[in-house]
Amino acid sequence: MSQELGFVEHLAGNRYFDRKFDAEAVKVLPGEYFVTATNMLMVTVLGSCVSACIRDREKGIGGMNHFMLADSGDISTISSSARYGTYAMEILINHLLKLGARKHRLEAKVFGGGRVMATLSSSQVGERNARFVKDFLATEGIAVAAQDLLDVYPRKVYFFPHSGKVLVKKLVRMHNDTLIRREKEYAARLAEAPVAGDIELF
């Protein structure tokens, strides 16, 4: 795992052993990402946010991010808010390439963008996040192998990058105050903090 500052800044650190799947695992929280070349599990819970699970089809090197576009009120992704999504996608892809993945072998599975927060529904944050991630991947020429976007439910996503398998559980009956609080706090941070420096794909 790279210990360079640019990568470590947003790297998920909540690692644990998942007894259900008998695997090492990491929880990816809002604003974080994780990559691995080993056979482990990545887990996240999404509301309005979106997660891209990207892997090298041949090597099994993969990663997951968890992001939200800043709520600028501008529905165009060609706005300052798109910088947050662009940064989240570029830092994930660049770290995968650094571990030995090749861009032409990358495939993506994308999730989230639900309308689960009443305070954000008027600005269509989930819809903007979903549209952004699909547009970004199309522009970069990375195929979307699977997707589960929009709707009104939170989702719990399990990503096994070594095999490419993803399990998605829609949390229909969940009243998840923790999820909503995390997303509100994350949205507030986006409104206040500048985005980290630009990253070029290579």
Secondary structure as UniProt FT lines:
FT   HELIX           5..8
FT   TURN            9..10
FT   STRAND          14..18
FT   TURN            19..22
FT   STRAND          23..27
FT   TURN            30..31
FT   STRAND          33..36
FT   STRAND          41..46
FT   STRAND          50..56
FT   TURN            57..59
FT   STRAND          62..65
FT   TURN            80..81
FT   HELIX           82..98
FT   TURN            99..100
FT   HELIX           103..105
FT   STRAND          106..112
FT   HELIX           118..121
FT   TURN            122..124
FT   HELIX           125..140
FT   STRAND          143..149
FT   STRAND          155..160
FT   TURN            161..164
FT   STRAND          165..170
FT   TURN            172..173
FT   HELIX           177..192
//
